[in-house]
């Protein structure tokens, strides 16, 4: 295979996996126009359209799907081989791609990035914050971070946190104006900050439990969002009641008195955050080191 052939195929795989010429070009370190030219050269050489493009999206054609299915595993194997070769030198390098929930990015990854960089300065951490349940294999991510119970069974999972408490919260001003709900059924008379599930666009039905009985409540209100910061800010501003993980900044706002917890006897806990990755013989050394850092294990236990 000529070097240009390899470069064209690598470019094609990057576009398919990132579903964007701009993101693929950034990953490859070339301009979008140069990437478009490379794809046109590949399609001309093969004699088939491989990508269907619109102004807003790009997706593989039927021919492109078949080509991607054949060559993507080969590129993944090459990445593993290169990583293994680099590990033999005793100095880690390369890019580690992580797909994560926003709560994990804010509370677990961000506080440890500088610590990891000091120990492994040649490893690039590529963090994609994605509250949808992305396929980390097709996206060529090395690992993902999700709430337990949402993981595929063929993945290796490592617990990062204890279970996460959900808390219903509102501002003191909102409660003074509208009263305090005493049971989940009272929420139908209140403004609530809705959470939209990115995976299918539905609104999250708030989950509660009492005396071992678990049930859901569909709420309504002036704000719908898929971003925790927006929902929490709306609650602080008095727009309604929000239901979020206490760990994700809500605990501090409760301590400051800017938010007040309601329905405490009814709120639930969710399984904690887990890092997960495909079950395979070789776990790249940068991923193993990153896991040690997230778990505050040596040499990331505060000594560096």
Residue pairs with C-beta under 8 A, 6 or more apart in sequence:
4 41
5 45
7 38
8 38
8 39
8 41
8 42
8 45
9 42
9 71
9 75
10 28
10 75
11 24
11 28
11 35
11 38
11 39
11 42
12 39
12 42
12 50
12 51
12 64
12 67
12 68
13 68
13 71
13 72
13 75
14 24
14 27
14 28
15 21
15 24
15 35
15 39
15 51
15 58
16 51
16 60
16 64
16 68
16 72
17 24
17 72
17 138
17 139
17 140
18 24
18 27
19 57
19 58
19 59
20 58
21 32
21 35
21 36
21 53
21 58
22 32
24 35
25 31
25 32
25 34
25 35
28 35
30 38
39 50
39 51
42 50
43 49
43 50
43 51
46 63
46 67
48 61
48 63
49 61
49 63
49 64
50 60
50 61
50 63
50 64
50 67
51 58
51 59
51 60
51 61
51 64
52 58
52 59
52 60
52 61
52 64
60 67
60 68
72 138
72 140
75 140
76 140
80 282
80 284
82 94
83 94
83 282
83 284
83 285
83 286
84 282
86 92
86 93
86 94
87 284
87 285
91 122
92 120
92 122
92 123
92 285
92 286
92 289
93 122
93 123
94 122
94 123
94 124
94 284
94 286
95 123
95 124
95 125
95 126
96 123
96 124
96 125
96 126
96 142
96 143
96 284
96 286
96 287
96 290
97 126
97 128
97 139
97 140
97 141
97 142
98 109
98 125
98 126
98 127
98 128
98 141
98 142
98 143
98 144
98 145
98 290
99 128
99 130
99 134
99 136
99 139
99 141
99 143
99 144
99 145
100 109
100 127
100 128
100 129
100 130
100 144
100 145
101 129
101 130
101 131
101 145
101 146
101 147
101 273
102 129
102 131
102 227
102 228
102 229
102 248
103 164
103 228
103 245
103 247
103 248
103 273
104 145
104 160
104 273
105 127
105 129
106 248
106 249
107 247
107 248
108 145
108 160
108 161
108 273
108 294
109 125
109 127
109 145
109 294
112 293
112 294
112 296
112 300
113 125
115 293
115 300
115 304
116 123
116 125
116 289
116 290
116 293
116 300
117 123
117 125
118 304
119 289
119 293
119 299
119 300
119 304
120 286
120 289
123 286
123 289
123 290
125 290
128 134
128 141
130 198
131 198
131 226
131 227
132 198
132 199
133 146
133 150
133 199
134 141
134 144
136 142
136 143
136 144
136 276
136 277
136 278
137 278
142 277
142 284
142 286
142 287
143 275
143 276
143 277
143 287
143 290
144 275
144 276
144 277
145 160
145 273
145 274
145 275
145 276
146 273
146 274
146 276
147 164
147 270
147 271
147 272
147 273
147 274
148 157
148 159
148 270
148 271
148 272
148 273
148 274
149 270
149 271
151 157
151 274
151 276
152 276
154 278
154 279
155 276
155 277
155 278
155 279
156 276
156 277
156 278
156 279
156 283
157 274
157 275
157 276
158 274
158 275
158 276
158 291
158 295
159 272
159 273
159 274
160 272
160 273
160 274
160 275
160 294
160 295
161 247
161 272
161 273
162 272
163 269
163 270
163 271
163 272
164 245
164 246
164 247
164 269
164 270
164 271
164 272
164 273
165 245
165 246
165 247
165 267
165 269
166 207
166 243
166 244
166 245
166 246
166 267
166 268
166 269
166 270
167 243
167 244
167 245
167 246
167 250
167 254
167 261
167 264
167 267
168 181
168 206
168 241
168 242
168 243
168 261
168 262
168 263
168 266
168 267
169 235
169 241
169 242
169 243
169 244
169 250
169 253
169 254
169 259
169 260
169 261
169 262
170 235
170 238
170 240
170 241
170 242
170 259
170 260
170 262
171 235
171 236
171 237
171 238
171 258
171 259
171 260
172 257
172 258
172 260
173 238
174 191
174 235
174 238
174 239
174 240
174 241
175 260
175 262
177 238
178 190
178 191
180 262
181 187
181 189
181 190
181 241
181 262
181 263
182 263
183 263
183 266
184 206
184 208
184 215
184 217
184 263
184 266
185 217
187 206
187 217
187 219
187 241
188 217
188 219
188 220
190 219
190 221
190 240
190 241
191 220
191 221
191 222
191 239
191 240
191 241
192 206
192 219
192 220
192 221
192 240
192 241
192 242
192 243
193 221
193 223
193 224
193 225
193 231
193 234
193 235
193 239
193 240
193 241
193 242
193 243
194 203
194 204
194 219
194 220
194 221
194 223
194 224
194 225
195 203
195 204
195 224
195 225
195 226
195 231
195 243
196 202
196 203
196 204
196 224
196 225
196 226
197 203
197 204
197 226
198 226
203 218
203 224
204 243
205 216
205 217
205 218
206 216
206 217
206 218
206 219
206 243
207 214
207 215
207 216
207 268
208 214
208 215
208 216
208 217
208 263
208 266
208 267
208 268
209 215
209 266
209 267
209 268
210 265
210 266
214 268
219 241
221 239
221 240
221 241
222 234
222 239
222 240
223 230
223 231
223 234
223 239
223 240
225 231
225 234
228 244
228 245
228 248
228 249
229 249
231 242
231 244
232 242
232 244
232 248
232 249
232 250
232 253
232 259
234 240
234 242
235 241
235 242
235 259
236 253
236 258
236 259
241 262
244 250
245 270
246 254
250 259
253 259
254 260
254 261
261 267
275 291
275 294
277 283
277 287
292 298
292 299
292 300
293 300
296 302
